[in-house]
Amino acid sequence: MANSLVSIQIIPKTKHGEDVIPFVDRAIEVIQQSGVKYQVNPLETTMEGEMSELLRIIEKMNEAVMEMGCVSIISQVKICYKPDGISMDTLTEKYRP
């Protein structure tokens, strides 16, 4: 079972004020390619897995977005760490109809 939930919001700063959505889409592609369980939400994406793996994914996300020509990136990250196991489903199941 996963020991961490990590939510990330990537906020790219572009050279000429371009629309940031393509940059965010690229960051989400990195998550998709990683194979970890994830959920895209309007303002952030949450991943489920081992903390060390999720932090490496965040590093890859930042690198991929920078390769697209960003000047800088702010990554807002929230981590829920529970060594004996945690999942998105257990935290949200009581809110599902």
C-alpha positions, 0 to 999 in steps of 0.5 A, a space after each residue: 500500500 502507498 505511504 503518501 498522497 502528494 498534491 501539486 499545483 504547477 504555476 509556470 512563469 512564461 517569457 511573454 505571458 503565454 497561456 500556461 495551460 499547455 505547460 500544466 498539461 505537460 506536467 500532467 503528462 509526466 504524471 500519466 507516464 509515471 504509472 502512479 495512481 493520480 487524480 486531476 482536480 481543477 486547481 491541483 493534481 493528487 498522486 498516490 504512492 511511495 513518497 520518494 517516487 512521488 518527489 522524483 515525479 515532481 522533479 521530472 514535472 518541473 524539468 519538463 515544463 522548464 524544457 518548454 521555455 519557462 522562466 521559472 516555476 512555482 510548485 505548491 506541494 502538499 504531502 500526507 505521509 502515513 507509513 502504515 498506508 494511505 489512499 485517496 479512496 480512504 480519505 474521500 469515500 465518505 463523501 461519495 454518494 
